[in-house]
Amino acid sequence: MFVTFEGLDGSGKSTQASLLRDHLVSLGREAVLTREPGGTPLGEELRELVLRPGLEMTAWSEAALFTAARAELVDRVIRPALERGADVVGDRYIDSSLAYQGIARELGLDRILELNLQATRGLLPDRTFLVLVEPEEAARRQAGVPDRIEGEGIGFLRKVDAGYRELAALFPRRMIQVDASGSPENIAKIVLGQVRDLL
């Protein structure tokens, strides 16, 4: 199965992705955890570039860099893992580009979706968990020096949050909304309950 986690930085999505991968491994399954951007040599280089604080780039350049990293990850990691029967748990995937670039940066949901479907040859997750937290709380949870996108402020975070909620309404069968205010353990139980049919 291919399951992804989405949400604002600080929502707890990375924690939930790791917990699900660990649970699948405990069941004796091969489970691959990916993160975006990154996960390949090229992807890690692009991650460092696109998230570098203070580096200016246009919205379309940003979208293209994220999509390039994703295309590499799909071809080199995700698709081969699925073909050999492994589970893949993704910390971000196409929905990040739809929310951040398509909606929040106003490049157009359909245009960003088409770009990404071409780059990934149509590979979509079986299930996507949208870990929801209020933008103000997400900002409070972030530690350290903010990256280029985190540093854009609460106004941009609100746009991204609204974008994610719009996506959940558009794709209700694939996207499951999860309240991030509970404990990580309780959230993980909700996630496991939703993936049992995929197992």
C-alpha positions as CSV (number, residue, x, y, z in Angstrom):
1,M,0.0,0.0,0.0
2,F,1.0,3.6,-0.5
3,V,-0.1,5.9,2.3
4,T,0.9,9.6,2.7
5,F,0.7,12.2,5.5
6,E,0.1,15.8,4.9
7,G,-0.3,19.0,7.0
8,L,1.5,22.1,8.1
9,D,5.0,21.9,9.5
10,G,4.4,21.4,13.2
11,S,1.2,19.4,12.7
12,G,2.8,16.1,13.8
13,K,2.6,14.4,10.3
14,S,6.2,13.3,10.3
15,T,5.7,11.6,13.7
16,Q,2.6,9.8,12.5
17,A,4.4,8.7,9.3
18,S,7.2,7.2,11.4
19,L,4.8,5.5,13.8
20,L,2.9,3.9,10.9
21,R,6.1,2.7,9.3
22,D,7.2,1.2,12.6
23,H,3.8,-0.6,13.1
24,L,4.0,-2.1,9.6
25,V,7.5,-3.4,10.3
26,S,6.3,-4.9,13.6
27,L,3.8,-6.9,11.5
28,G,6.6,-8.3,9.5
29,R,6.0,-6.2,6.5
30,E,8.6,-4.3,4.5
31,A,7.8,-0.6,4.9
32,V,9.7,2.2,3.3
33,L,9.4,5.7,4.8
34,T,10.0,8.7,2.4
35,R,10.1,12.4,2.9
36,E,9.6,15.3,0.5
37,P,11.5,16.9,-0.8
38,G,14.4,14.4,-0.5
39,G,14.9,10.7,-0.3
40,T,17.3,10.5,-3.2
41,P,20.7,12.2,-3.9
42,L,19.1,14.6,-6.3
43,G,16.1,15.1,-4.0
44,E,18.3,16.0,-1.1
45,E,20.2,18.6,-3.2
46,L,16.9,20.1,-4.3
47,R,15.6,20.1,-0.7
48,E,18.6,22.2,0.4
49,L,18.1,24.6,-2.5
50,V,14.3,25.1,-2.3
51,L,14.2,25.5,1.5
52,R,17.3,27.7,1.8
53,P,16.4,30.8,3.9
54,G,16.7,34.0,2.1
55,L,16.9,32.5,-1.4
56,E,14.4,34.2,-3.7
57,M,12.6,32.3,-6.4
58,T,9.4,32.6,-8.4
59,A,6.4,30.5,-7.5
60,W,6.7,28.4,-10.7
61,S,10.4,27.8,-10.1
62,E,9.5,26.5,-6.6
63,A,6.7,24.3,-8.0
64,A,9.1,22.9,-10.6
65,L,11.8,22.1,-8.1
66,F,9.4,20.3,-5.8
67,T,8.0,18.3,-8.8
68,A,11.5,17.4,-10.0
69,A,12.4,16.0,-6.5
70,R,9.1,14.1,-6.5
71,A,9.6,12.6,-10.0
72,E,13.1,11.3,-8.9
73,L,11.7,9.9,-5.7
74,V,8.9,8.0,-7.5
75,D,11.1,6.5,-10.1
76,R,14.0,5.6,-7.8
77,V,12.3,4.7,-4.5
78,I,8.5,4.6,-4.4
79,R,7.5,2.7,-7.6
80,P,10.3,0.1,-7.1
81,A,9.2,-0.5,-3.5
82,L,5.6,-1.0,-4.5
83,E,6.5,-3.3,-7.4
84,R,8.4,-5.6,-5.0
85,G,5.5,-5.7,-2.6
86,A,6.6,-3.3,0.0
87,D,4.5,-0.7,1.7
88,V,5.4,3.0,1.2
89,V,4.6,5.6,3.9
90,G,5.2,9.2,2.6
91,D,5.9,12.3,4.6
92,R,4.4,14.7,2.0
93,Y,3.5,14.0,-1.6
94,I,1.5,15.6,-4.4
95,D,-1.0,17.2,-2.1
96,S,1.7,19.4,-0.6
97,S,2.3,21.0,-4.1
98,L,-1.5,21.4,-4.6
99,A,-1.9,23.1,-1.2
100,Y,1.3,25.2,-1.2
101,Q,1.8,26.1,-4.8
102,G,-1.5,25.4,-6.5
103,I,-3.7,27.1,-3.9
104,A,-1.7,29.2,-1.5
105,R,0.6,30.6,-4.3
106,E,-2.3,30.8,-6.6
107,L,-0.7,28.9,-9.5
108,G,-3.9,26.9,-10.1
109,L,-4.9,23.6,-8.6
110,D,-5.5,22.0,-12.0
111,R,-2.2,23.2,-13.5
112,I,-0.2,21.9,-10.5
113,L,-2.1,18.6,-10.5
114,E,-1.4,18.0,-14.2
115,L,2.3,18.9,-13.8
116,N,2.6,16.3,-11.0
117,L,0.6,13.6,-12.6
118,Q,2.8,13.8,-15.6
119,A,6.0,13.8,-13.4
120,T,4.8,10.8,-11.4
121,R,3.1,9.0,-14.3
122,G,-0.2,9.2,-12.4
123,L,0.9,7.5,-9.2
124,L,-1.5,8.6,-6.3
125,P,-1.6,7.3,-2.7
126,D,-4.2,4.7,-1.6
127,R,-4.9,6.9,1.4
128,T,-3.8,10.3,2.6
129,F,-4.0,11.5,6.2
130,L,-4.4,15.2,6.6
131,V,-3.1,16.0,10.1
132,L,-4.9,19.3,11.0
133,V,-3.7,21.8,13.4
134,E,-4.5,25.5,13.6
135,P,-1.8,27.6,11.8
136,E,-1.0,29.6,15.0
137,E,-0.4,26.3,16.9
138,A,1.7,25.0,14.0
139,A,3.9,28.1,14.1
140,R,4.3,27.8,17.9
141,R,5.5,24.1,17.5
142,Q,8.2,24.9,15.1
143,A,11.7,25.0,16.5
144,G,15.0,26.3,15.3
145,V,15.7,28.6,12.4
146,P,12.7,28.6,10.0
147,D,13.4,27.5,6.4
148,R,12.5,29.6,3.4
149,I,8.8,28.5,3.4
150,E,8.3,28.4,7.2
151,G,9.7,32.0,7.3
152,E,6.8,33.4,5.3
153,G,4.7,34.0,8.3
154,I,1.2,33.2,9.6
155,G,-0.7,34.7,6.7
156,F,0.9,32.2,4.3
157,L,0.3,29.3,6.8
158,R,-3.4,30.2,6.9
159,K,-3.6,30.1,3.1
160,V,-1.9,26.7,3.1
161,D,-4.2,25.4,5.8
162,A,-7.3,26.6,3.8
163,G,-5.8,24.9,0.7
164,Y,-5.5,21.6,2.5
165,R,-9.0,21.8,3.8
166,E,-10.2,22.5,0.2
167,L,-8.3,19.4,-1.0
168,A,-10.0,17.2,1.7
169,A,-13.4,18.4,0.4
170,L,-12.4,17.6,-3.2
171,F,-11.0,14.2,-2.5
172,P,-13.0,12.8,0.5
173,R,-12.6,9.2,-0.4
174,R,-8.8,9.4,-0.4
175,M,-8.1,12.1,2.2
176,I,-8.8,11.4,5.8
177,Q,-8.8,14.4,8.2
178,V,-7.2,13.8,11.6
179,D,-7.3,16.2,14.5
180,A,-3.7,16.8,15.7
181,S,-4.8,18.0,19.1
182,G,-4.7,14.5,20.6
183,S,-1.7,12.6,21.8
184,P,0.5,11.0,19.1
185,E,-0.5,7.6,20.4
186,N,-4.2,8.3,20.1
187,I,-3.8,9.8,16.6
188,A,-1.8,6.7,15.6
189,K,-4.7,4.5,16.7
190,I,-7.1,6.5,14.4
191,V,-4.6,6.1,11.5
192,L,-4.3,2.3,12.1
193,G,-8.1,2.0,12.2
194,Q,-8.3,3.6,8.8
195,V,-5.5,1.5,7.1
196,R,-6.7,-1.9,8.2
197,D,-8.7,-2.4,5.1
198,L,-5.6,-1.7,3.0
199,L,-3.7,-4.4,4.9
